[in-house]
Amino acid sequence: MSLPPQLAELVEEFSEVGPRDRLQLLLELSRELPALPERYADAAHSMEQVPECQSPLFLAVEVEPVEVDPDRAVHLFFSAPPEAPTTRGFASIMHTGLDGESAADVLAVPDDFYTALGLAQAVSPLRLRGMVAMLARIKKQVRAAAG
Amino acid sequence: MALGNDTDPKLAEYTHPDRLVTTEWLAAHLGAANQGSDGLVVVESDEDVLLYDTGHIPGAVKVDWHTELNDPVTRDYVDGTRFAEICGERGITRDTTVVFYGDRNNWWATYALWVFSLFGHPDVRILDGGRAKWQAEGREMTTEQPKPEVVEYPVVERDDATIRAFKDDVLAHLGQPLVDVRSPGEYSGELLHMPDYPQEGAVRGGHIPGAASVPWARAAAEDATFKPRADLEAIYQQEQGLAPDQDVIAYCRIGERSSHTWFVLTHLLGFEHVRNYDGSWTEWGNAVRVPIATGTERGSAAG
């Protein structure tokens, strides 16, 4: 599996610890999710909702224009409320692992990469569907923007 | 019975006021709970598996339904042996007063209470308003994890007949009152047809014929408490025509939202025989040759 380096590092961190510590890692990540820039202040109108997440999550994807960056770097923005730490944790995995990567590298992330995080036991497969949907929507937007 | 009931006048209007406590009551009884001396254990049950870890009511323990109340292999709840371990590890004996609270209008708290009721745990109560009201009132929260002394909980056989319904029970029940507590879009069937969106886990959309559509959250007030009795009667009895002596089955997608409605009908309005169909739409909407109605009309199972 070829993952962008930051994402590969996260996967390694998760796989090295037991289920309880995986939850703690996810909790720490949820606290590190960056705040939204001003232009996305009105999340409900300017961002795409991910209804598969159990709690409200909005995401926005920006891809650098080719004349600025031939690699088409991808930037990700997420909005999830503090009372949804699991969803924030998933978003933070995406942000830490994929923000700044090229469009081609983001599109190359295997759709089932999350299985390597080993979260199914600690979080439940049903909840993990939110993360699957998040990646699918990110890729869809990258594809549309990088066309 | 270790603890007296909350005598709050709003709660007194419900059929079983002993199944609820107010935030004031809980705050007043917490000191004793922390010492583990008066038989009170507060249990947080949330949709979000990490929410408890961000801060919880002092002394409260956590139960996660996905990873703890469900059997890890079979689609079913844990058995009596595992349930006894879950309780014992949390300092819960058969005589303990268990107060549940959680996020999202106590959705998952009522689910946990329903599962505890399958095992006949005698004294189970809901914190009216749940986590949201406790926080809105600026009451104490902590990230300190309690370390309860492990106690003995008896191995009790689960009763799957009284408050739980299976698919065959629902088939035999067609023609009698059913309550679909999902959103209107799920009820009519249109939500499964949205383009480009991953399926929700059912190959067919719609509802069980004859089911009334009463989204579960209609029973909750703005501050996440249950609506007063008169408001609930207006919805379930006057508007939907249900009666407390009827045999009623509630369902949703996997049986969690409908446990909220089960609680409302059983404990707040005094319906005598309400069952929760936990297979719900993820079973019915995938089952071969069961009748389905689409659209906003209840439909009927005839023919």
Chai-1 contact restraints between the chains, C-beta under 6 A:
chainA,res_idxA,chainB,res_idxB,connection_type,confidence,min_distance_angstrom,max_distance_angstrom,comment,restraint_id
A,L27,B,L50,contact,1.0,0.0,6.0,A-B,restraint_1
A,L27,B,D53,contact,1.0,0.0,6.0,A-B,restraint_2
A,Q54,B,E47,contact,1.0,0.0,6.0,A-B,restraint_3
A,A84,B,D48,contact,1.0,0.0,6.0,A-B,restraint_4
A,P85,B,D48,contact,1.0,0.0,6.0,A-B,restraint_5
A,P85,B,L50,contact,1.0,0.0,6.0,A-B,restraint_6
A,P85,B,L51,contact,1.0,0.0,6.0,A-B,restraint_7
A,P85,B,T54,contact,1.0,0.0,6.0,A-B,restraint_8
A,T86,B,D48,contact,1.0,0.0,6.0,A-B,restraint_9
A,T86,B,V49,contact,1.0,0.0,6.0,A-B,restraint_10
A,T86,B,L50,contact,1.0,0.0,6.0,A-B,restraint_11
A,V123,B,V49,contact,1.0,0.0,6.0,A-B,restraint_12
A,S124,B,H66,contact,1.0,0.0,6.0,A-B,restraint_13
A,S124,B,T67,contact,1.0,0.0,6.0,A-B,restraint_14
